[in-house]
Amino acid sequence: MRRRLPPALQQRDFTLLWTALVVMGFAGQMAIVAIGWQVYAIDHDPLDLGLIGLAEFLPLLLLALPAGHVADRFPRRLVFGLSLVIEFCVLVALVGVSRAGAHELWPFLVLAVATGVAGSLGAPTGRALPTEVVVPDLLASAMALRSIAGQAAVIGGPVIGGVLFAIRPELVYGVAAAMMLVGLGCLLAMGPPIVERERIEEAPGLERLLAGVGGDLEAYYRKTLQPLKLAGYVEYLRRRTWKTDLVVIWDTLRALTLPSRARPPAGSSNRP
């Protein structure tokens, strides 16, 4: 029976990781349905739903770069497990809020911020963990299965959450919290990484971070703008500032969105 599974799922550690990703995804989607109903029921104001989304998004925006460095400097399983623990605590708190009546918006806003923090920590490590538990030959299969797990959670999670919410709101959060514990148990049951990653000995500072971002931008400009032969490209690289960055990005967007028939053919000249 096991031999009929995809090659990546025949690996014990990846099966455990995949199970953790599945239950975490389903639990999150189930909770989103219940939170939406409860928040809207407080004042029947759609703006409240937007505020919940904003409260969850802001930590993702502010912690995107630091979370990547955390994923590179610390054990990824530890960071991913920490995100699961935060999600579990949020779900337990939502059970308490539901039992208290869920008459105020602010508890949902606070818990949305905590969910955003958990997501900013768990997302980079969750994407990178398959590289530690499967050999490179199976990495494509592992990534495809990880994508399938996410899509299945997006489709099935709201269905299960809606059914449970119709019974009792706190039942959704209780089941989701139990699923988070299952995911944490799967993570703890995994063996040591079979593929060791390179350790970063030097702590990355702000200067190194900005240099890396600048290098990425320069590589993008060289790859995208140079073939378009935008005027002043070499001079821009020599005297670039944040203002010239904005100008070049704007010119790039215009060049990429310009209809092909409006572009002069390659090698043509405006001179007669």
N, C-alpha and C positions, 0 to 999 in steps of 0.2 A: 504493500500500500504506500509506504513512504517513497518508493522509487517512482511512483506516478506523480509526485509533487514536482514543482519547478526546482531546478538544481539548487537555487539559493535556499529554498525552504527545507532542503535536505540537510542543511547545516544547523545544528542545534542552537547555537548562539543567535544566528540570524532569525530563526523561528521565534525565539523568545523576544528579540527586539521587535520583530514585526508584530507580534501579539501585543506588546506594549504600545506600539504606535496605533494599532487598531483600536484598542480599548480607550486610549487617551483621546483619539479623534472622535469616537462615538460619544464619550462622556462630555467633551466640550460642546459638540453640536446639540446634544440633548439639553444641556444647561442653557444654551443660547435661546432655545425655544421658550423655556420656562421664564427666563429673565425678561424676554420681550413681552410676554403676556402680563407678568406681574408689574413691570414698570409702566406699561400703558394703562393698566387698571388703576394706578394711583391717581392720576389727574386727567387721563384720557387725552394727553397732549403728545403728538408725534415728536415734538422737540425733545422730550425726555429720552426717547430712543436714540436720537442723534447725540445727546450728551453722553449716553452710555458708550456709544461707539467712539466718541472723541476721547473719553477717559481711558478707554482701552488702547487707543491708537497712540496717544502721546508717549507712553513709555517705550513703545516699539520704535518711535521716531528718535527719541533721545538716547536710547540704549543700543541702537543698531550697531554702531562702530565699537563701543566698549564690549558688547556681548561677543562680537567676533574675536576680540583679543582674549577674552576670558575662555572661549572655546579652544583657542590655540595654546594657552598657557597652563590650563588646568585639565585634569582628567575629564574627558567628555561625558563619561558615564556619571560621574559625580555631579556635573553641572546639569545634565538631563534629569537625573534623579531629584535634584533640588527643585527643578521646575515642576516635577510631578508632585512633590511635597507641597509646594505653594498652591498648586491647583487643588489638591486634596483639602487643604485648609480653607480655601475659598469656598469650596462646595459644602463643607461642614458649616461654615458661617452662613451660607445661604439657607441651609436647613433651619438654623436658628432664626434668621430673618423671616422666613416663611411661617414658622410656628408663632412668631410674634405678631403676625398680621400683615407684614409688608406694606405699611401705610406711608412710609417716607422714602424719598428718592436717594438721600445721601448715602445710606449703606450700600446701595447698588453701585453708586459712583466710586466709592472707596474700593469695593471689591473688584470693580472693573479695572481700576488702576493696578491692583495686585495681579489680576489676570494678564494684563499687558506686560508686567514685569516678568511673569512666568513665561509668557510667550516669547519675549525677547531673549531670554536665556535658553529656552528649550528648542527654538526653531533652528539656530545654527548648529547646535550639537546633534539634534535629531537628524538633520540632513547629512551630517558628516559621519555619524556612527556606523553606517553600513560599511564604510571603508576599513573599519577596524575588525569586523567580524566575518568578512568573506574575502577570499582571494581575488586578485584583480580580474581573473577570467570570469568570475561570477558577479562582478560589480554591476554590469548592465542589467542583469536579471534582478538583482537586489533593488536597484533604483526603480525599476518598473513596478516591482511589487510594493515598494513604499508608496509610489504614486497611486496604485490601485487601492491601498489601504486608506489614503486620504480621500479619494473620490467616494469610496464606499461609505465612509463616515459622513461625508457631506450629504449623501443621498439618504442613508438609513437612519442617521442620528436624529434628525428632526421628526421622523415618523415615530420612532420609539419614544422620544421625548414628549410628543403630543399625546400619545396614548397614556403615558404615565401621568402627565399633567392633568388629564381628564379625571383621573382617579384622585390624586392628591398632589399639590405642587411640590411639597417637600419630598415626595417619593421620587421625583425626578432627580433631585440633588443627592438623595441618599444612594440611589442606584449608581449614579455617576461617580460619587465618592468611592463606592465599593469597586468600581471599575478602575479608578485611579490606583487603588491599592493593589489590584491584580497586576496592573502595568508596572508598579514599583517592585512587586515581587518578581516579575519576569526579569526586570533589569538587574536585581540583586542575584538572580540565579545564573546569570551569564558568566562564562569563564573569562580568563584573561584575553586581551586582544591577540589575535593571530597575526596582525600586521601592525608593527610598531611604527608610530609616526615620529617625525623629527621634533625634538624638544627645542624650545626657544629659550636660550639661557639669558639673553639680555631682555630686560623689561622694556617694552616699547613705550617711548615717551611721546609727548605731543608733537615734537619736531619730526620724529620718525613717522608718526601717523600722517601728518600733513605731507611729508615727502612722498609717502606711498600713494596718497590720493592724487598728488600732483603728477606722479609718474603714470598713474592710470589714465589721468586726463590727457597727458601728452601722448601716450600710446594710442588713445582713442582718436586724438586729433591727427596723428600721423597716418592712422589706418583709414580714417573716414574722410578727412578734409583734403589731404594731399591728392588723392585721386580726383577729387572735384576741382582741383586747381584753383582754390580760392586765392584771390589777390592778397599779397602781404602775409602769406602764411609763415615764411621763414622769419620775417621781421617780427611777427607776433610771438614766435617762440623765444626770441631774444629779449623782448620787452613786455612780456605778458604781465598783466595785472588782473585783478578781479573784474575790472570794468571791461577789459578786452576779452576776458573769458565769456562774459555775458553777450558781448557783441558777436563773437564767433559762434557761440551756441545758437543764437538767434539766426545767424546766416546759414548755419548748418541745417536747422529745421526748415528754413525757407527753401534751401537747395534740395533737401530730401523730399519735400512735399510739392515741389514745382512739377507740373505735368510734364511728362517726357517729351511731348511734342513742342513744348516751350523751351526746351534746352537745346543749345546748339550742338550739332553732332560732334563727336570726338575728332580732334585734329582740324576742325573748321576754324575759320578766322572771320572777323567782322570786316576785314579789309577786302575790297573788290579784287 
